[in-house]
Amino acid sequence: MSIWQDQHVTVVVSGGIASYKAIYLVRQLMKQGATVRVTMTAHATEFVTPLTFQTLTQQPVFSDEFTMQDPKHVGHVALADWTDLMIMVPATANLIAKVANGIADDAATTTILATTAPKYVVPAMNSHMYANPATQRNLAQLQTDGLQVLTPATGMLAEGYVGRGRMPEPDEIVDWLTQTLIDQQTDLPLHGKKVLVTAGGTREMIDPVRYISNRSSGKMGYAMATVARELGAEVTLISTPTALTQPAGVQYIEVLSAAELLTQVTAKFATTDMLVMAAAVSDYRPVKAVDQKIKKQPGQTGLTLELTETADILKQLAAQKTGQFVIGFAAETQHLLANAEKKLAEKKLDMLVANDVSQPGVGFNGDTNQVTLLTPNSTPVTTNLLSKTEIAHSVLTAAINRGA
Ligand SMILES: Cc1cc2nc3c(=O)[nH]c(=O)nc-3n(C[C@H](O)[C@H](O)[C@H](O)COP(=O)(O)O)c2cc1C
């Protein structure tokens, strides 16, 4: 379930040129599962119409405090009390100044003053207005008063020059709010836990331009990192280069080879609560990576590449375990269960996620997977063919149920 489900979000729109972006933000928040209501300043209605927000949210827009409304409720108090989370976007220099000084002279500012919900502010203005000591003083006051302020982006302003003051894109704002919400929800099952996830296929260099790797896309590991974060964990993702977008709110470390992966995992392992080894680590690497590109020799046949074993990361970590919950992954093309049982025991894992990558829709590259979860002293459980996100949920739920 999304962290936004059942959240009552009040979006306060003030009269800045970026107010058109608030329309998309409202859409995105609703897509996440939030119920959104909008209050606007009179100047904001010069830029975008209440009708647009009313149609999108299917809720009345509160923009005129003194118009007759539902006689049973006082408009600003009803909206203020309904609100779980308030976001001022875009927040003009004027709105910021009013809020910093407790001014309540219209529908929007009165609602802001009347709500006890957490408040988020997205300033957007000309760079000189933003840098003005009065604005900076007001923003500092908002932070002192416990409001969260998002630093504006640097970029092309409506005035035609580059400066700091641009409103960040709505998707970035949703990410920012989501991460803050996750950290605030202390009842999430992985709240306070540090989860380390590895993903992607390692690259073992042959020469400066060639390497040995495998078909791993990183999708399963990225899904594990994303879901662990959604469940409240502080997540570090150690990944080889992939075509995927880095999950929001996750610390990202890039590695290439199995040796680099080992170094990074070892450095973090002692302070980790859960390790998810979803990376497809090469079992072998060239004995020597040559410094120069190997040239084609016309007529040459039988060129041999001498390989040697890479370090067995899970086996090495097993010796350093001090209570970490370690989840391994095994991709097999035959004798799935027998190989998986052996790996679970040999590497002292708390859980092994085994998949038969010879089956259609399973394992490498695709968006779906079907796995068998093995844990010590219990019967293996096989999931249905599910999306990798659903698989990640099943794996983490099983791990949490086993005390992770
Ligand atoms: C075309 C235009 C664009 C504006 N853009 C901004 C802006 O991006 N940020 C800002 O702080 N003020 C901007 N202003 C100035 C505000 O509209 C003005 O300060 C107004 O009093 C804000 O009222 P409100 O905070 O009650 O909405 C703009 C004004 C105009 C005419």
PDBQT file of the ligand as one rigid body, heavy atoms in Angstrom, charges set to zero:
ROOT
HETATM    1  C1  LIG A 501       3.588  37.660 -14.349  1.00  0.00    +0.000 C 
HETATM    2  C2  LIG A 501       3.929  37.627 -12.902  1.00  0.00    +0.000 A 
HETATM    3  C3  LIG A 501       4.713  36.603 -12.416  1.00  0.00    +0.000 A 
HETATM    4  C4  LIG A 501       5.061  36.553 -11.067  1.00  0.00    +0.000 A 
HETATM    5  N1  LIG A 501       5.806  35.500 -10.609  1.00  0.00    +0.000 NA
HETATM    6  C5  LIG A 501       6.151  35.481  -9.304  1.00  0.00    +0.000 A 
HETATM    7  C6  LIG A 501       6.917  34.390  -8.804  1.00  0.00    +0.000 A 
HETATM    8  O1  LIG A 501       7.272  33.462  -9.524  1.00  0.00    +0.000 OA
HETATM    9  N2  LIG A 501       7.240  34.378  -7.500  1.00  0.00    +0.000 N 
HETATM   10  C7  LIG A 501       6.855  35.386  -6.659  1.00  0.00    +0.000 A 
HETATM   11  O2  LIG A 501       7.217  35.337  -5.482  1.00  0.00    +0.000 OA
HETATM   12  N3  LIG A 501       6.116  36.403  -7.098  1.00  0.00    +0.000 NA
HETATM   13  C8  LIG A 501       5.743  36.473  -8.394  1.00  0.00    +0.000 A 
HETATM   14  N4  LIG A 501       4.989  37.516  -8.850  1.00  0.00    +0.000 N 
HETATM   15  C9  LIG A 501       4.569  38.555  -7.900  1.00  0.00    +0.000 C 
HETATM   16  C10 LIG A 501       3.365  38.093  -7.096  1.00  0.00    +0.000 C 
HETATM   17  O3  LIG A 501       2.286  37.770  -7.955  1.00  0.00    +0.000 OA
HETATM   18  C11 LIG A 501       2.964  39.200  -6.132  1.00  0.00    +0.000 C 
HETATM   19  O4  LIG A 501       3.968  39.345  -5.148  1.00  0.00    +0.000 OA
HETATM   20  C12 LIG A 501       1.647  38.888  -5.477  1.00  0.00    +0.000 C 
HETATM   21  O5  LIG A 501       1.345  39.932  -4.566  1.00  0.00    +0.000 OA
HETATM   22  C13 LIG A 501       1.660  37.553  -4.766  1.00  0.00    +0.000 C 
HETATM   23  O6  LIG A 501       0.422  37.364  -4.131  1.00  0.00    +0.000 OA
HETATM   24  P1  LIG A 501       0.087  36.054  -3.311  1.00  0.00    +0.000 P 
HETATM   25  O7  LIG A 501       1.308  35.700  -2.544  1.00  0.00    +0.000 OA
HETATM   26  O8  LIG A 501      -1.032  36.443  -2.424  1.00  0.00    +0.000 OA
HETATM   27  O9  LIG A 501      -0.325  35.041  -4.303  1.00  0.00    +0.000 OA
HETATM   28  C14 LIG A 501       4.608  37.571 -10.186  1.00  0.00    +0.000 A 
HETATM   29  C15 LIG A 501       3.806  38.593 -10.693  1.00  0.00    +0.000 A 
HETATM   30  C16 LIG A 501       3.466  38.622 -12.023  1.00  0.00    +0.000 A 
HETATM   31  C17 LIG A 501       2.603  39.753 -12.531  1.00  0.00    +0.000 C 
ENDROOT
TORSDOF 0
